[in-house]
Amino acid sequence: MSTTPSATPVSASPSRIPEGFNTVTPHLVIRGCAAAIDFYKRAFGAVELLRNLGPDGRAVLHARLRIGDSIVMMHDEFPETGAASPAALDGSPITLHLYVDDADRVFAQAVAAGATVTSPMQSSFWGDRYGQIKDPFGHKWSIAHRIEALSPEDMRRRAADMFGG
């Protein structure tokens, strides 16, 4: 009879997508990640799920936040490994989009937390209440809630009216 210690059983077929994650998960590189985590909590009501620090006890090697029903991963920039933030790149071509229950409230909350308005909140031709901000760390965010469900034809007509086409 074997006397090997019992081990916690490992699932024979674990889920290939970890619990709580969606198919696409943003992973941000941030100069000043710890401050960014605090900003996202104030601006978007983010909940911190995980924060792993480097040997210096300050640099964030990996963090996870939950914003609404989505996880956002992030870490400090590490130029020596090619992980550059928008601050190092003089901007970012990416916009993170948030659908929320009250876009005006979340937009105002983000601005009060320190975001800069890049496109004011307005009712859009495609049926959303919509605006854009840039966070203090260089990431762009659009914030919206649906106000009308439009057909593709209605959106094309409204776009043509708006842009003179």
Kinemage of the C-alpha trace (Angstrom):
@kinemage 1
@onewidth
@group {chain A} dominant
@subgroup {mainchain}
@vectorlist {calphas} color= white
{ca met a 1} P 0.000 0.000 0.000
{ca ser a 2} L 1.379 3.378 -1.010
{ca thr a 3} L 1.957 6.079 1.577
{ca thr a 4} L 2.352 8.993 -0.842
{ca pro a 5} L 0.836 12.207 0.471
{ca ser a 6} L -2.556 13.119 -0.905
{ca ala a 7} L -2.605 16.092 -3.228
{ca thr a 8} L -5.383 18.429 -4.213
{ca pro a 9} L -6.955 16.910 -7.302
{ca val a 10} L -6.317 18.770 -10.536
{ca ser a 11} L -9.219 19.087 -12.924
{ca ala a 12} L -8.758 16.808 -15.902
{ca ser a 13} L -10.202 19.464 -18.230
{ca pro a 14} L -9.994 22.995 -16.833
{ca ser a 15} L -11.735 25.808 -18.648
{ca arg a 16} L -9.392 27.302 -21.218
{ca ile a 17} L -10.748 30.781 -20.447
{ca pro a 18} L -10.361 31.653 -16.754
{ca glu a 19} L -13.508 32.385 -14.806
{ca gly a 20} L -14.566 36.032 -15.029
{ca phe a 21} L -12.706 36.761 -18.265
{ca asn a 22} L -14.305 37.537 -21.612
{ca thr a 23} L -12.783 36.547 -24.944
{ca val a 24} L -10.988 39.892 -25.376
{ca thr a 25} L -9.331 41.463 -22.338
{ca pro a 26} L -7.501 44.808 -22.504
{ca his a 27} L -3.998 44.738 -21.025
{ca leu a 28} L -2.696 48.255 -20.414
{ca val a 29} L 0.903 49.380 -19.984
{ca ile a 30} L 0.955 52.406 -17.680
{ca arg a 31} L 3.590 54.777 -16.373
{ca gly a 32} L 2.510 54.971 -12.731
{ca cys a 33} L 0.272 51.903 -12.592
{ca ala a 34} L -0.468 52.165 -8.842
{ca ala a 35} L -1.788 55.717 -9.315
{ca ala a 36} L -3.764 54.555 -12.357
{ca ile a 37} L -5.447 51.831 -10.301
{ca asp a 38} L -6.573 54.492 -7.816
{ca phe a 39} L -7.802 56.690 -10.691
{ca tyr a 40} L -9.827 53.853 -12.276
{ca lys a 41} L -11.442 53.148 -8.910
{ca arg a 42} L -12.526 56.796 -8.600
{ca ala a 43} L -13.386 57.341 -12.259
{ca phe a 44} L -15.116 54.086 -13.186
{ca gly a 45} L -15.869 52.335 -9.896
{ca ala a 46} L -13.227 49.692 -10.667
{ca val a 47} L -12.689 46.886 -8.181
{ca glu a 48} L -9.101 45.728 -7.682
{ca leu a 49} L -8.839 41.946 -8.002
{ca leu a 50} L -5.081 41.420 -7.957
{ca arg a 51} L -1.842 43.385 -7.633
{ca asn a 52} L 1.591 41.733 -7.872
{ca leu a 53} L 4.536 43.975 -7.065
{ca gly a 54} L 8.118 43.673 -8.232
{ca pro a 55} L 11.122 43.078 -5.978
{ca asp a 56} L 11.344 46.821 -5.251
{ca gly a 57} L 7.879 46.681 -3.635
{ca arg a 58} L 6.622 49.537 -5.851
{ca ala a 59} L 6.540 48.538 -9.526
{ca val a 60} L 3.324 46.765 -10.524
{ca leu a 61} L 4.240 43.589 -12.412
{ca his a 62} L 0.601 42.619 -12.963
{ca ala a 63} L -2.757 43.901 -11.774
{ca arg a 64} L -6.361 43.043 -12.557
{ca leu a 65} L -9.364 45.312 -12.152
{ca arg a 66} L -13.025 44.633 -12.741
{ca ile a 67} L -14.892 47.467 -14.446
{ca gly a 68} L -18.542 46.539 -14.772
{ca asp a 69} L -18.575 42.946 -15.998
{ca ser a 70} L -15.118 43.065 -17.592
{ca ile a 71} L -11.576 42.515 -16.400
{ca val a 72} L -8.815 44.934 -17.381
{ca met a 73} L -5.220 43.841 -16.829
{ca met a 74} L -2.364 46.314 -16.433
{ca his a 75} L 1.231 46.773 -15.359
{ca asp a 76} L 3.883 49.439 -15.108
{ca glu a 77} L 5.927 50.196 -18.166
{ca phe a 78} L 9.209 48.332 -18.461
{ca pro a 79} L 11.081 49.877 -21.408
{ca glu a 80} L 13.870 47.312 -21.107
{ca thr a 81} L 11.348 44.630 -22.163
{ca gly a 82} L 9.587 46.732 -24.806
{ca ala a 83} L 6.572 47.466 -22.557
{ca ala a 84} L 6.043 51.163 -23.292
{ca ser a 85} L 3.139 53.278 -22.042
{ca pro a 86} L 1.278 56.006 -23.966
{ca ala a 87} L 3.481 58.504 -22.085
{ca ala a 88} L 6.571 56.933 -23.680
{ca leu a 89} L 4.935 56.652 -27.116
{ca asp a 90} L 3.462 60.170 -27.172
{ca gly a 91} L -0.096 58.802 -27.227
{ca ser a 92} L -2.049 55.690 -28.074
{ca pro a 93} L -4.127 54.781 -31.142
{ca ile a 94} L -6.470 52.673 -28.991
{ca thr a 95} L -9.727 53.752 -27.364
{ca leu a 96} L -11.295 51.613 -24.641
{ca his a 97} L -15.100 51.718 -24.865
{ca leu a 98} L -17.344 51.540 -21.789
{ca tyr a 99} L -21.054 50.854 -22.050
{ca val a 100} L -22.659 51.896 -18.761
{ca asp a 101} L -26.137 52.524 -17.368
{ca asp a 102} L -25.654 56.301 -17.067
{ca ala a 103} L -22.986 57.690 -19.392
{ca asp a 104} L -23.427 61.286 -18.207
{ca arg a 105} L -22.803 60.301 -14.578
{ca val a 106} L -19.749 58.129 -15.342
{ca phe a 107} L -18.341 60.772 -17.720
{ca ala a 108} L -18.673 63.483 -15.031
{ca gln a 109} L -17.175 61.110 -12.436
{ca ala a 110} L -14.153 60.439 -14.677
{ca val a 111} L -13.616 64.152 -15.296
{ca ala a 112} L -13.907 64.876 -11.557
{ca ala a 113} L -11.282 62.151 -10.948
{ca gly a 114} L -8.838 63.895 -13.312
{ca ala a 115} L -9.679 62.836 -16.885
{ca thr a 116} L -9.514 65.346 -19.742
{ca val a 117} L -12.516 65.750 -22.052
{ca thr a 118} L -11.572 65.045 -25.671
{ca ser a 119} L -15.135 64.869 -27.025
{ca pro a 120} L -18.013 66.199 -24.914
{ca met a 121} L -20.966 64.029 -23.975
{ca gln a 122} L -23.676 64.234 -26.646
{ca ser a 123} L -26.456 62.270 -28.278
{ca ser a 124} L -24.893 60.564 -31.307
{ca phe a 125} L -26.332 59.823 -34.726
{ca trp a 126} L -25.886 56.068 -34.136
{ca gly a 127} L -28.206 56.045 -31.121
{ca asp a 128} L -25.827 56.300 -28.146
{ca arg a 129} L -25.300 58.985 -25.538
{ca tyr a 130} L -21.539 59.253 -26.074
{ca gly a 131} L -18.393 61.154 -25.079
{ca gln a 132} L -14.640 60.625 -24.895
{ca ile a 133} L -11.987 61.335 -22.272
{ca lys a 134} L -8.252 60.794 -21.896
{ca asp a 135} L -7.117 59.519 -18.525
{ca pro a 136} L -4.109 61.078 -16.764
{ca phe a 137} L -1.968 58.152 -17.971
{ca gly a 138} L -2.604 58.686 -21.699
{ca his a 139} L -5.288 56.066 -22.346
{ca lys a 140} L -8.393 57.133 -24.274
{ca trp a 141} L -11.860 56.016 -23.148
{ca ser a 142} L -15.257 56.417 -24.773
{ca ile a 143} L -18.242 56.264 -22.452
{ca ala a 144} L -21.763 55.549 -23.690
{ca his a 145} L -25.227 54.232 -23.060
{ca arg a 146} L -27.812 53.313 -25.691
{ca ile a 147} L -30.681 55.771 -26.160
{ca glu a 148} L -32.151 54.401 -29.406
{ca ala a 149} L -32.043 51.066 -31.187
{ca leu a 150} L -31.532 51.953 -34.850
{ca ser a 151} L -31.459 49.842 -37.977
{ca pro a 152} L -28.314 49.940 -40.126
{ca glu a 153} L -30.319 51.899 -42.712
{ca asp a 154} L -31.311 54.527 -40.125
{ca met a 155} L -27.672 54.875 -39.026
{ca arg a 156} L -26.503 55.280 -42.655
{ca arg a 157} L -29.185 57.911 -43.305
{ca arg a 158} L -28.285 59.838 -40.157
{ca ala a 159} L -24.563 59.635 -40.949
{ca ala a 160} L -25.221 60.954 -44.471
{ca asp a 161} L -27.320 63.795 -43.031
{ca met a 162} L -24.630 64.652 -40.497
{ca phe a 163} L -21.665 64.480 -42.889
{ca gly a 164} L -23.425 65.910 -45.945
{ca gly a 165} L -23.373 62.727 -47.978
